[in-house]
């Protein structure tokens, strides 16, 4: 049973990394479920022979929740940091959701196009300022993807440590 749980947890960790890039899968939550499986059924220990603690599991749950929430708001924040208005921020978020139809390219293009169009039409900014806002939306999308990848990769590392 422990071997089955260890393999399942590793598969969930790998799916978490894939899901950090592919929007159809919730990346970090899948990796956390892998940790949870090891906690409940795995009975594994780390290199020092210590079992996974409840505190460790809850801290990672907090990280997963924070990363998941940040992933939706970081593009809007980066848009504002690069000179965009609240319209550009909302355009980036709305474009991101519309882009979910054609992931992952649609998400990137949707976020960029949403910020650009919103700045141009609603904030009545010039083309260059709108382009800077769109670049901020793209950087925000990349940052959000990066934090998901990092958190999922670290969880996969811990899954492997506690599984073997």
C-alpha positions as CSV (number, residue, x, y, z in Angstrom):
1,X,0.0,0.0,0.0
2,X,2.8,2.4,0.9
3,X,4.5,1.9,-2.5
4,X,1.2,2.6,-4.3
5,X,0.7,5.8,-2.3
6,X,4.2,6.9,-2.9
7,X,3.8,6.4,-6.7
8,X,0.5,8.2,-6.7
9,X,1.9,11.1,-4.7
10,X,4.8,11.4,-7.2
11,X,2.4,11.4,-10.1
12,X,0.3,14.1,-8.4
13,X,3.5,16.1,-7.9
14,X,4.5,15.8,-11.6
15,X,0.9,16.7,-12.6
16,X,1.2,19.7,-10.3
17,X,4.3,20.9,-12.3
18,X,2.4,20.3,-15.6
19,X,-0.6,22.1,-14.2
20,X,1.5,25.1,-13.3
21,X,1.9,25.7,-17.1
22,X,-1.3,24.0,-18.5
23,X,-4.3,25.9,-17.2
24,X,-6.6,22.9,-17.4
25,X,-4.9,21.4,-14.3
26,X,-4.7,23.2,-10.9
27,X,-0.9,22.9,-10.5
28,X,0.0,23.6,-6.8
29,X,-3.2,22.1,-5.4
30,X,-2.4,18.8,-7.1
31,X,1.1,18.8,-5.7
32,X,-0.4,19.5,-2.2
33,X,-2.8,16.6,-2.6
34,X,0.3,14.5,-3.2
35,X,1.8,15.7,0.1
36,X,-1.6,15.0,1.8
37,X,-1.7,11.5,0.5
38,X,1.7,10.8,2.0
39,X,0.7,12.4,5.2
40,X,-2.5,10.3,5.6
41,X,-1.5,6.9,4.0
42,X,2.2,7.0,3.2
43,X,3.8,6.8,6.5
44,X,7.1,8.0,5.0
45,X,9.8,9.9,6.8
46,X,12.4,12.4,5.7
47,X,16.2,11.8,5.7
48,X,16.4,12.3,9.4
49,X,13.7,9.7,10.1
50,X,11.0,12.2,11.1
51,X,7.5,11.8,9.8
52,X,5.7,14.7,8.0
53,X,4.2,17.1,10.5
54,X,0.8,18.6,10.5
55,X,2.4,22.0,10.7
56,X,4.5,21.3,7.6
57,X,1.3,20.2,5.7
58,X,-0.7,23.3,6.9
59,X,2.1,25.7,6.0
60,X,2.2,24.2,2.5
61,X,-1.6,24.6,2.3
62,X,-1.2,28.3,3.1
63,X,1.4,28.6,0.4
64,X,-0.8,26.9,-2.1
65,X,-3.7,29.1,-1.3
66,X,-1.6,32.3,-1.5
67,X,0.0,31.2,-4.8
68,X,-3.4,30.3,-6.3
69,X,-4.9,33.7,-5.4
70,X,-1.8,35.6,-6.5
71,X,-1.8,33.9,-9.9
72,X,-5.1,35.7,-10.8
73,X,-4.1,39.2,-9.5
74,X,-0.4,39.5,-10.3
75,X,-1.0,40.4,-14.0
76,X,-3.2,43.3,-13.0
77,X,-0.7,44.4,-10.4
78,X,2.2,44.3,-12.9
79,X,0.0,46.2,-15.3
80,X,-0.4,49.0,-12.7
81,X,3.3,48.9,-11.9
82,X,4.2,49.5,-15.5
83,X,2.1,52.6,-15.7
84,X,-1.3,51.1,-16.4
85,X,-4.5,52.3,-14.8
86,X,-7.2,50.3,-13.0
87,X,-8.8,49.8,-16.5
88,X,-5.6,48.1,-17.7
89,X,-5.5,45.9,-14.7
90,X,-9.1,44.8,-15.1
91,X,-8.5,44.4,-18.8
92,X,-5.6,42.0,-18.1
93,X,-7.7,39.9,-15.7
94,X,-10.7,39.8,-18.0
95,X,-8.5,39.0,-21.0
96,X,-6.9,36.2,-19.0
97,X,-10.3,34.6,-18.3
98,X,-11.4,35.0,-21.9
99,X,-8.1,33.5,-23.0
100,X,-8.9,30.3,-21.1
101,X,-10.8,29.2,-24.2
102,X,-7.4,28.6,-26.0
103,X,-4.9,27.8,-23.2
104,X,-2.0,28.6,-22.7
105,X,-1.5,31.0,-25.7
106,X,-5.0,32.4,-25.4
107,X,-4.3,33.3,-21.7
108,X,-1.1,35.1,-22.5
109,X,-2.5,36.9,-25.5
110,X,-5.8,37.6,-23.8
111,X,-4.1,39.2,-20.8
112,X,-1.9,41.3,-23.0
113,X,-4.7,42.3,-25.4
114,X,-7.1,43.0,-22.5
115,X,-4.7,45.4,-20.9
116,X,-3.8,47.1,-24.2
117,X,-7.4,47.6,-25.3
118,X,-8.7,48.7,-21.9
119,X,-5.9,51.3,-21.6
120,X,-6.5,52.5,-25.1
121,X,-10.3,52.7,-25.0
122,X,-11.3,53.2,-21.4
123,X,-8.3,55.0,-19.9
124,X,-7.8,57.0,-23.1
125,X,-4.1,56.6,-23.0
126,X,-1.8,56.8,-26.0
127,X,-0.5,53.7,-27.8
128,X,2.9,53.6,-26.2
129,X,1.5,53.8,-22.7
130,X,-1.0,51.1,-23.6
131,X,1.8,48.9,-24.9
132,X,3.8,49.3,-21.7
133,X,0.7,48.3,-19.7
134,X,0.3,45.2,-22.0
135,X,4.0,44.3,-21.4
136,X,3.3,44.6,-17.7
137,X,0.4,42.2,-18.0
138,X,2.6,39.7,-19.8
139,X,5.3,40.0,-17.2
140,X,2.7,39.4,-14.5
141,X,1.4,36.3,-16.2
142,X,5.0,35.0,-16.4
143,X,5.6,35.8,-12.8
144,X,2.4,34.0,-11.7
145,X,3.4,31.0,-13.7
146,X,6.9,31.1,-12.2
147,X,5.7,31.1,-8.6
148,X,3.3,28.2,-9.4
149,X,6.2,26.2,-11.0
150,X,8.5,26.9,-8.1
151,X,6.0,25.9,-5.4
152,X,5.0,22.8,-7.3
153,X,8.6,21.8,-7.8
154,X,9.5,22.2,-4.2
155,X,6.5,20.2,-3.2
156,X,7.5,17.4,-5.6
157,X,11.0,17.5,-3.9
158,X,9.4,17.0,-0.5
159,X,7.1,14.3,-1.9
160,X,10.2,12.4,-3.1
161,X,11.9,13.0,0.2
162,X,9.0,11.7,2.3
163,X,8.1,8.9,-0.1
164,X,11.5,7.2,0.0
